[in-house]
């Protein structure tokens, strides 16, 4: 996991997650994925091959995209904060995605 953030569920909201993951594809290069959406059912999508990796920008984007989730939980009276998601959890979402969509089993 290169960068990301998570707002844990609370106040009747499922929370949200945004994270960026690089997967080494061996000789054929690396692939970049974005994990985003509700924390209980995030969506994984592959970013274009020419995507520039700017870790600071990715972190700022994740925080900006999660701000509405954070504010929605707080507006409902829930306690919410932005945290860093578990890299193992995020990477597992990408592995599941690749297995389902491409039949790839990654370690």
WOBELHU-V956048 format. One record per residue. N is the residue number from 0. SS is DSSP state (@ for helix, = for strand, . for the rest). PHI is phi in radians with two decimals (* if undefined). Layout:
n=N ss=SS phi=PHI
n=N ss=SS phi=PHI
This chain:
n=0 ss=. phi=*
n=1 ss=. phi=-1.55
n=2 ss== phi=-2.79
n=3 ss== phi=2.87
n=4 ss== phi=-2.69
n=5 ss== phi=-2.48
n=6 ss== phi=-1.97
n=7 ss=. phi=-1.13
n=8 ss=. phi=-1.01
n=9 ss== phi=3.07
n=10 ss=. phi=1.02
n=11 ss=. phi=1.44
n=12 ss== phi=-1.95
n=13 ss=. phi=-1.32
n=14 ss=. phi=1.34
n=15 ss== phi=-2.76
n=16 ss== phi=-2.49
n=17 ss== phi=-2.45
n=18 ss== phi=-2.62
n=19 ss== phi=-2.04
n=20 ss== phi=-2.28
n=21 ss== phi=-1.79
n=22 ss== phi=-2.11
n=23 ss== phi=-1.33
n=24 ss=. phi=-1.79
n=25 ss=@ phi=1.14
n=26 ss=@ phi=-1.14
n=27 ss=@ phi=-1.47
n=28 ss=. phi=1.73
n=29 ss== phi=-1.92
n=30 ss== phi=-2.19
n=31 ss== phi=-2.04
n=32 ss== phi=-2.16
n=33 ss== phi=-2.08
n=34 ss== phi=-1.86
n=35 ss== phi=-2.68
n=36 ss== phi=2.14
n=37 ss=. phi=-1.06
n=38 ss=. phi=-1.09
n=39 ss=. phi=-1.57
n=40 ss=. phi=-2.78
n=41 ss=. phi=-1.22
n=42 ss== phi=-1.84
n=43 ss== phi=-1.96
n=44 ss== phi=-2.41
n=45 ss== phi=-1.49
n=46 ss=. phi=-1.50
n=47 ss=. phi=-1.02
n=48 ss=. phi=-1.05
n=49 ss=. phi=-1.60
n=50 ss=. phi=-1.10
n=51 ss=. phi=-1.40
n=52 ss=. phi=-1.63
n=53 ss=. phi=-2.12
n=54 ss=@ phi=-1.03
n=55 ss=@ phi=-1.12
n=56 ss=@ phi=-1.15
n=57 ss=@ phi=-1.05
n=58 ss=@ phi=-1.15
n=59 ss=@ phi=-1.11
n=60 ss=@ phi=-1.07
n=61 ss=@ phi=-1.04
n=62 ss=@ phi=-1.13
n=63 ss=@ phi=-1.13
n=64 ss=@ phi=-1.21
n=65 ss=@ phi=-1.56
n=66 ss=@ phi=-0.95
n=67 ss=@ phi=-1.08
n=68 ss=@ phi=-1.15
n=69 ss=@ phi=-1.03
n=70 ss=@ phi=-1.18
n=71 ss=@ phi=-1.13
n=72 ss=@ phi=-1.15
n=73 ss=@ phi=-1.14
n=74 ss=@ phi=-1.14
n=75 ss=. phi=-1.52
n=76 ss=. phi=1.58
n=77 ss=. phi=-1.44
n=78 ss=. phi=-1.56
n=79 ss=. phi=-2.48
n=80 ss=. phi=-2.63
n=81 ss== phi=-1.50
n=82 ss== phi=-2.33
n=83 ss=. phi=-1.56
n=84 ss=. phi=-1.24
n=85 ss=. phi=-1.14
n=86 ss=@ phi=-1.04
n=87 ss=@ phi=-1.10
n=88 ss=@ phi=-1.14
n=89 ss=@ phi=-1.09
n=90 ss=@ phi=-1.11
n=91 ss=@ phi=-1.12
n=92 ss=@ phi=-1.10
n=93 ss=@ phi=-1.18
n=94 ss=@ phi=-1.05
n=95 ss=@ phi=-1.05
n=96 ss=@ phi=-1.05
n=97 ss=@ phi=-1.16
n=98 ss=@ phi=-1.19
n=99 ss=@ phi=-1.24
n=100 ss=@ phi=-1.58
n=101 ss=@ phi=-2.23
n=102 ss=. phi=1.24
n=103 ss=. phi=-1.48
n=104 ss=. phi=-1.93
n=105 ss=. phi=-1.77
n=106 ss=. phi=-1.56
